[in-house]
Amino acid sequence: MTKHGDPRIWVKGLKAYAMPGNVLALVATGDGELLVINASLPGLV
């Protein structure tokens, strides 16, 4: 029995916004969008 679908997520253009080791927050909105936030950026909080 195999799994249905692909469990991986690929964020197009991520290299322009994040570096290896950064912490990313994935947030699902109510209208079906997925936001990717680089939580390692200074001044975020």
PDB file of N, H, CA, C and O in Angstrom:
ATOM      1  N   MET A   1       0.853  -1.178   0.000  1.00  0.00           N
ATOM      2  CA  MET A   1       0.000   0.000   0.000  1.00  0.00           C
ATOM      3  C   MET A   1       0.902   1.245   0.000  1.00  0.00           C
ATOM      4  O   MET A   1       1.858   1.324   0.772  1.00  0.00           O
ATOM      5  N   THR A   2       0.600   2.182  -0.841  1.00  0.00           N
ATOM      6  H   THR A   2      -0.176   2.119  -1.468  1.00  0.00           H
ATOM      7  CA  THR A   2       1.412   3.392  -0.944  1.00  0.00           C
ATOM      8  C   THR A   2       0.667   4.583  -0.366  1.00  0.00           C
ATOM      9  O   THR A   2      -0.549   4.555  -0.176  1.00  0.00           O
ATOM     10  N   LYS A   3       1.429   5.622  -0.095  1.00  0.00           N
ATOM     11  H   LYS A   3       2.417   5.645  -0.249  1.00  0.00           H
ATOM     12  CA  LYS A   3       0.835   6.871   0.382  1.00  0.00           C
ATOM     13  C   LYS A   3       0.195   7.602  -0.796  1.00  0.00           C
ATOM     14  O   LYS A   3       0.609   7.427  -1.942  1.00  0.00           O
ATOM     15  N   HIS A   4      -0.794   8.405  -0.514  1.00  0.00           N
ATOM     16  H   HIS A   4      -1.131   8.547   0.416  1.00  0.00           H
ATOM     17  CA  HIS A   4      -1.435   9.200  -1.549  1.00  0.00           C
ATOM     18  C   HIS A   4      -0.893  10.622  -1.476  1.00  0.00           C
ATOM     19  O   HIS A   4      -0.931  11.245  -0.416  1.00  0.00           O
ATOM     20  N   GLY A   5      -0.393  11.136  -2.588  1.00  0.00           N
ATOM     21  H   GLY A   5      -0.363  10.629  -3.449  1.00  0.00           H
ATOM     22  CA  GLY A   5       0.128  12.498  -2.618  1.00  0.00           C
ATOM     23  C   GLY A   5       1.586  12.570  -2.204  1.00  0.00           C
ATOM     24  O   GLY A   5       2.204  11.567  -1.846  1.00  0.00           O
ATOM     25  N   ASP A   6       2.110  13.764  -2.262  1.00  0.00           N
ATOM     26  H   ASP A   6       1.608  14.578  -2.553  1.00  0.00           H
ATOM     27  CA  ASP A   6       3.509  14.022  -1.939  1.00  0.00           C
ATOM     28  C   ASP A   6       3.559  14.862  -0.673  1.00  0.00           C
ATOM     29  O   ASP A   6       3.061  15.987  -0.680  1.00  0.00           O
ATOM     30  N   PRO A   7       4.143  14.360   0.422  1.00  0.00           N
ATOM     31  CA  PRO A   7       4.126  15.085   1.691  1.00  0.00           C
ATOM     32  C   PRO A   7       5.117  16.245   1.765  1.00  0.00           C
ATOM     33  O   PRO A   7       5.114  16.996   2.741  1.00  0.00           O
ATOM     34  N   ARG A   8       5.968  16.402   0.743  1.00  0.00           N
ATOM     35  H   ARG A   8       5.971  15.792  -0.049  1.00  0.00           H
ATOM     36  CA  ARG A   8       6.977  17.462   0.779  1.00  0.00           C
ATOM     37  C   ARG A   8       6.394  18.795   0.328  1.00  0.00           C
ATOM     38  O   ARG A   8       5.419  18.848  -0.421  1.00  0.00           O
ATOM     39  N   ILE A   9       7.022  19.874   0.806  1.00  0.00           N
ATOM     40  H   ILE A   9       7.814  19.831   1.415  1.00  0.00           H
ATOM     41  CA  ILE A   9       6.646  21.227   0.401  1.00  0.00           C
ATOM     42  C   ILE A   9       7.876  21.876  -0.224  1.00  0.00           C
ATOM     43  O   ILE A   9       8.969  21.801   0.338  1.00  0.00           O
ATOM     44  N   TRP A  10       7.709  22.507  -1.370  1.00  0.00           N
ATOM     45  H   TRP A  10       6.821  22.568  -1.827  1.00  0.00           H
ATOM     46  CA  TRP A  10       8.796  23.209  -2.020  1.00  0.00           C
ATOM     47  C   TRP A  10       8.400  24.672  -2.140  1.00  0.00           C
ATOM     48  O   TRP A  10       7.357  24.990  -2.712  1.00  0.00           O
ATOM     49  N   VAL A  11       9.234  25.570  -1.599  1.00  0.00           N
ATOM     50  H   VAL A  11      10.081  25.311  -1.135  1.00  0.00           H
ATOM     51  CA  VAL A  11       8.957  27.005  -1.656  1.00  0.00           C
ATOM     52  C   VAL A  11       9.804  27.600  -2.774  1.00  0.00           C
ATOM     53  O   VAL A  11      11.030  27.650  -2.672  1.00  0.00           O
ATOM     54  N   LYS A  12       9.157  28.046  -3.828  1.00  0.00           N
ATOM     55  H   LYS A  12       8.161  28.005  -3.911  1.00  0.00           H
ATOM     56  CA  LYS A  12       9.857  28.595  -4.992  1.00  0.00           C
ATOM     57  C   LYS A  12      10.544  29.903  -4.614  1.00  0.00           C
ATOM     58  O   LYS A  12       9.926  30.788  -4.021  1.00  0.00           O
ATOM     59  N   GLY A  13      11.829  30.022  -4.960  1.00  0.00           N
ATOM     60  H   GLY A  13      12.331  29.304  -5.441  1.00  0.00           H
ATOM     61  CA  GLY A  13      12.581  31.244  -4.706  1.00  0.00           C
ATOM     62  C   GLY A  13      13.025  31.428  -3.266  1.00  0.00           C
ATOM     63  O   GLY A  13      13.355  32.544  -2.865  1.00  0.00           O
ATOM     64  N   LEU A  14      13.041  30.368  -2.484  1.00  0.00           N
ATOM     65  H   LEU A  14      12.772  29.461  -2.810  1.00  0.00           H
ATOM     66  CA  LEU A  14      13.378  30.468  -1.060  1.00  0.00           C
ATOM     67  C   LEU A  14      14.801  30.973  -0.836  1.00  0.00           C
ATOM     68  O   LEU A  14      15.060  31.651   0.159  1.00  0.00           O
ATOM     69  N   LYS A  15      15.721  30.659  -1.734  1.00  0.00           N
ATOM     70  H   LYS A  15      15.511  30.109  -2.542  1.00  0.00           H
ATOM     71  CA  LYS A  15      17.113  31.087  -1.573  1.00  0.00           C
ATOM     72  C   LYS A  15      17.254  32.603  -1.514  1.00  0.00           C
ATOM     73  O   LYS A  15      18.223  33.108  -0.946  1.00  0.00           O
ATOM     74  N   ALA A  16      16.317  33.329  -2.082  1.00  0.00           N
ATOM     75  H   ALA A  16      15.530  32.920  -2.543  1.00  0.00           H
ATOM     76  CA  ALA A  16      16.369  34.794  -2.077  1.00  0.00           C
ATOM     77  C   ALA A  16      15.956  35.377  -0.725  1.00  0.00           C
ATOM     78  O   ALA A  16      16.222  36.546  -0.446  1.00  0.00           O
ATOM     79  N   TYR A  17      15.311  34.570   0.111  1.00  0.00           N
ATOM     80  H   TYR A  17      15.095  33.620  -0.116  1.00  0.00           H
ATOM     81  CA  TYR A  17      14.755  35.069   1.370  1.00  0.00           C
ATOM     82  C   TYR A  17      15.313  34.407   2.619  1.00  0.00           C
ATOM     83  O   TYR A  17      15.139  34.928   3.721  1.00  0.00           O
ATOM     84  N   ALA A  18      15.981  33.270   2.467  1.00  0.00           N
ATOM     85  H   ALA A  18      16.123  32.847   1.572  1.00  0.00           H
ATOM     86  CA  ALA A  18      16.456  32.536   3.636  1.00  0.00           C
ATOM     87  C   ALA A  18      17.798  31.875   3.337  1.00  0.00           C
ATOM     88  O   ALA A  18      18.147  31.609   2.186  1.00  0.00           O
ATOM     89  N   MET A  19      18.538  31.620   4.418  1.00  0.00           N
ATOM     90  H   MET A  19      18.255  31.836   5.352  1.00  0.00           H
ATOM     91  CA  MET A  19      19.826  30.942   4.329  1.00  0.00           C
ATOM     92  C   MET A  19      19.750  29.639   5.119  1.00  0.00           C
ATOM     93  O   MET A  19      18.870  29.486   5.966  1.00  0.00           O
ATOM     94  N   PRO A  20      20.662  28.694   4.853  1.00  0.00           N
ATOM     95  CA  PRO A  20      20.677  27.470   5.658  1.00  0.00           C
ATOM     96  C   PRO A  20      20.805  27.814   7.141  1.00  0.00           C
ATOM     97  O   PRO A  20      21.611  28.663   7.521  1.00  0.00           O
ATOM     98  N   GLY A  21      20.016  27.159   7.960  1.00  0.00           N
ATOM     99  H   GLY A  21      19.361  26.469   7.651  1.00  0.00           H
ATOM    100  CA  GLY A  21      20.032  27.396   9.398  1.00  0.00           C
ATOM    101  C   GLY A  21      18.975  28.369   9.872  1.00  0.00           C
ATOM    102  O   GLY A  21      18.722  28.455  11.073  1.00  0.00           O
ATOM    103  N   ASN A  22      18.338  29.119   8.951  1.00  0.00           N
ATOM    104  H   ASN A  22      18.544  29.049   7.974  1.00  0.00           H
ATOM    105  CA  ASN A  22      17.256  30.015   9.355  1.00  0.00           C
ATOM    106  C   ASN A  22      16.058  29.211   9.825  1.00  0.00           C
ATOM    107  O   ASN A  22      15.825  28.088   9.377  1.00  0.00           O
ATOM    108  N   VAL A  23      15.303  29.808  10.738  1.00  0.00           N
ATOM    109  H   VAL A  23      15.492  30.720  11.102  1.00  0.00           H
ATOM    110  CA  VAL A  23      14.061  29.196  11.219  1.00  0.00           C
ATOM    111  C   VAL A  23      12.920  29.795  10.405  1.00  0.00           C
ATOM    112  O   VAL A  23      12.758  31.014  10.347  1.00  0.00           O
ATOM    113  N   LEU A  24      12.131  28.921   9.774  1.00  0.00           N
ATOM    114  H   LEU A  24      12.263  27.931   9.821  1.00  0.00           H
ATOM    115  CA  LEU A  24      11.002  29.372   8.973  1.00  0.00           C
ATOM    116  C   LEU A  24       9.700  28.982   9.658  1.00  0.00           C
ATOM    117  O   LEU A  24       9.573  27.884  10.201  1.00  0.00           O
ATOM    118  N   ALA A  25       8.739  29.893   9.624  1.00  0.00           N
ATOM    119  H   ALA A  25       8.842  30.784   9.182  1.00  0.00           H
ATOM    120  CA  ALA A  25       7.409  29.610  10.161  1.00  0.00           C
ATOM    121  C   ALA A  25       6.457  29.459   8.986  1.00  0.00           C
ATOM    122  O   ALA A  25       6.401  30.331   8.118  1.00  0.00           O
ATOM    123  N   LEU A  26       5.711  28.370   8.950  1.00  0.00           N
ATOM    124  H   LEU A  26       5.756  27.662   9.655  1.00  0.00           H
ATOM    125  CA  LEU A  26       4.710  28.135   7.918  1.00  0.00           C
ATOM    126  C   LEU A  26       3.341  28.380   8.534  1.00  0.00           C
ATOM    127  O   LEU A  26       2.980  27.763   9.536  1.00  0.00           O
ATOM    128  N   VAL A  27       2.584  29.285   7.926  1.00  0.00           N
ATOM    129  H   VAL A  27       2.877  29.786   7.112  1.00  0.00           H
ATOM    130  CA  VAL A  27       1.281  29.675   8.470  1.00  0.00           C
ATOM    131  C   VAL A  27       0.218  29.451   7.399  1.00  0.00           C
ATOM    132  O   VAL A  27       0.321  29.989   6.296  1.00  0.00           O
ATOM    133  N   ALA A  28      -0.793  28.662   7.719  1.00  0.00           N
ATOM    134  H   ALA A  28      -0.876  28.225   8.614  1.00  0.00           H
ATOM    135  CA  ALA A  28      -1.909  28.432   6.803  1.00  0.00           C
ATOM    136  C   ALA A  28      -2.980  29.476   7.075  1.00  0.00           C
ATOM    137  O   ALA A  28      -3.420  29.647   8.212  1.00  0.00           O
ATOM    138  N   THR A  29      -3.400  30.175   6.017  1.00  0.00           N
ATOM    139  H   THR A  29      -3.043  30.036   5.094  1.00  0.00           H
ATOM    140  CA  THR A  29      -4.444  31.182   6.159  1.00  0.00           C
ATOM    141  C   THR A  29      -5.809  30.536   5.969  1.00  0.00           C
ATOM    142  O   THR A  29      -5.909  29.391   5.527  1.00  0.00           O
ATOM    143  N   GLY A  30      -6.843  31.268   6.302  1.00  0.00           N
ATOM    144  H   GLY A  30      -6.762  32.198   6.661  1.00  0.00           H
ATOM    145  CA  GLY A  30      -8.196  30.746   6.158  1.00  0.00           C
ATOM    146  C   GLY A  30      -8.641  30.594   4.714  1.00  0.00           C
ATOM    147  O   GLY A  30      -9.590  29.860   4.438  1.00  0.00           O
ATOM    148  N   ASP A  31      -7.971  31.275   3.782  1.00  0.00           N
ATOM    149  H   ASP A  31      -7.200  31.870   4.006  1.00  0.00           H
ATOM    150  CA  ASP A  31      -8.378  31.192   2.380  1.00  0.00           C
ATOM    151  C   ASP A  31      -7.489  30.256   1.555  1.00  0.00           C
ATOM    152  O   ASP A  31      -7.435  30.367   0.331  1.00  0.00           O
ATOM    153  N   GLY A  32      -6.796  29.340   2.226  1.00  0.00           N
ATOM    154  H   GLY A  32      -6.839  29.250   3.221  1.00  0.00           H
ATOM    155  CA  GLY A  32      -6.041  28.301   1.531  1.00  0.00           C
ATOM    156  C   GLY A  32      -4.618  28.661   1.139  1.00  0.00           C
ATOM    157  O   GLY A  32      -3.971  27.886   0.434  1.00  0.00           O
ATOM    158  N   GLU A  33      -4.112  29.799   1.566  1.00  0.00           N
ATOM    159  H   GLU A  33      -4.637  30.428   2.138  1.00  0.00           H
ATOM    160  CA  GLU A  33      -2.731  30.166   1.260  1.00  0.00           C
ATOM    161  C   GLU A  33      -1.800  29.657   2.347  1.00  0.00           C
ATOM    162  O   GLU A  33      -2.217  29.431   3.483  1.00  0.00           O
ATOM    163  N   LEU A  34      -0.540  29.479   1.988  1.00  0.00           N
ATOM    164  H   LEU A  34      -0.202  29.662   1.065  1.00  0.00           H
ATOM    165  CA  LEU A  34       0.490  29.097   2.938  1.00  0.00           C
ATOM    166  C   LEU A  34       1.537  30.195   2.944  1.00  0.00           C
ATOM    167  O   LEU A  34       2.186  30.440   1.928  1.00  0.00           O
ATOM    168  N   LEU A  35       1.706  30.858   4.080  1.00  0.00           N
ATOM    169  H   LEU A  35       1.179  30.659   4.906  1.00  0.00           H
ATOM    170  CA  LEU A  35       2.690  31.924   4.215  1.00  0.00           C
ATOM    171  C   LEU A  35       3.970  31.340   4.792  1.00  0.00           C
ATOM    172  O   LEU A  35       3.927  30.507   5.698  1.00  0.00           O
ATOM    173  N   VAL A  36       5.112  31.778   4.267  1.00  0.00           N
ATOM    174  H   VAL A  36       5.148  32.455   3.531  1.00  0.00           H
ATOM    175  CA  VAL A  36       6.406  31.355   4.781  1.00  0.00           C
ATOM    176  C   VAL A  36       7.085  32.600   5.347  1.00  0.00           C
ATOM    177  O   VAL A  36       7.346  33.563   4.626  1.00  0.00           O
ATOM    178  N   ILE A  37       7.367  32.562   6.649  1.00  0.00           N
ATOM    179  H   ILE A  37       7.155  31.780   7.235  1.00  0.00           H
ATOM    180  CA  ILE A  37       7.960  33.709   7.340  1.00  0.00           C
ATOM    181  C   ILE A  37       9.333  33.302   7.857  1.00  0.00           C
ATOM    182  O   ILE A  37       9.474  32.283   8.533  1.00  0.00           O
ATOM    183  N   ASN A  38      10.348  34.106   7.535  1.00  0.00           N
ATOM    184  H   ASN A  38      10.234  34.934   6.986  1.00  0.00           H
ATOM    185  CA  ASN A  38      11.692  33.852   8.030  1.00  0.00           C
ATOM    186  C   ASN A  38      11.759  34.402   9.445  1.00  0.00           C
ATOM    187  O   ASN A  38      11.922  35.608   9.633  1.00  0.00           O
ATOM    188  N   ALA A  39      11.637  33.539  10.434  1.00  0.00           N
ATOM    189  H   ALA A  39      11.505  32.560  10.281  1.00  0.00           H
ATOM    190  CA  ALA A  39      11.630  33.950  11.847  1.00  0.00           C
ATOM    191  C   ALA A  39      13.018  34.279  12.355  1.00  0.00           C
ATOM    192  O   ALA A  39      13.153  34.688  13.509  1.00  0.00           O
ATOM    193  N   SER A  40      14.051  34.120  11.555  1.00  0.00           N
ATOM    194  H   SER A  40      13.942  33.788  10.618  1.00  0.00           H
ATOM    195  CA  SER A  40      15.395  34.441  11.972  1.00  0.00           C
ATOM    196  C   SER A  40      15.777  35.895  11.691  1.00  0.00           C
ATOM    197  O   SER A  40      16.854  36.338  12.089  1.00  0.00           O
ATOM    198  N   LEU A  41      14.917  36.629  11.019  1.00  0.00           N
ATOM    199  H   LEU A  41      14.042  36.269  10.695  1.00  0.00           H
ATOM    200  CA  LEU A  41      15.242  38.023  10.697  1.00  0.00           C
ATOM    201  C   LEU A  41      15.193  38.892  11.939  1.00  0.00           C
ATOM    202  O   LEU A  41      14.246  38.800  12.720  1.00  0.00           O
ATOM    203  N   PRO A  42      16.204  39.740  12.137  1.00  0.00           N
ATOM    204  CA  PRO A  42      16.178  40.639  13.292  1.00  0.00           C
ATOM    205  C   PRO A  42      15.047  41.650  13.154  1.00  0.00           C
ATOM    206  O   PRO A  42      14.719  42.086  12.051  1.00  0.00           O
ATOM    207  N   GLY A  43      14.459  42.014  14.284  1.00  0.00           N
ATOM    208  H   GLY A  43      14.725  41.659  15.180  1.00  0.00           H
ATOM    209  CA  GLY A  43      13.372  42.988  14.274  1.00  0.00           C
ATOM    210  C   GLY A  43      12.024  42.415  13.916  1.00  0.00           C
ATOM    211  O   GLY A  43      11.054  43.160  13.773  1.00  0.00           O
ATOM    212  N   LEU A  44      11.939  41.104  13.768  1.00  0.00           N
ATOM    213  H   LEU A  44      12.727  40.498  13.884  1.00  0.00           H
ATOM    214  CA  LEU A  44      10.655  40.486  13.412  1.00  0.00           C
ATOM    215  C   LEU A  44       9.641  40.621  14.533  1.00  0.00           C
ATOM    216  O   LEU A  44       8.452  40.829  14.292  1.00  0.00           O
ATOM    217  N   VAL A  45      10.129  40.500  15.767  1.00  0.00           N
ATOM    218  H   VAL A  45      11.095  40.332  15.962  1.00  0.00           H
ATOM    219  CA  VAL A  45       9.216  40.564  16.921  1.00  0.00           C
ATOM    220  C   VAL A  45       9.261  41.955  17.519  1.00  0.00           C
ATOM    221  O   VAL A  45       8.568  42.228  18.499  1.00  0.00           O
TER     222      VAL A  45
END
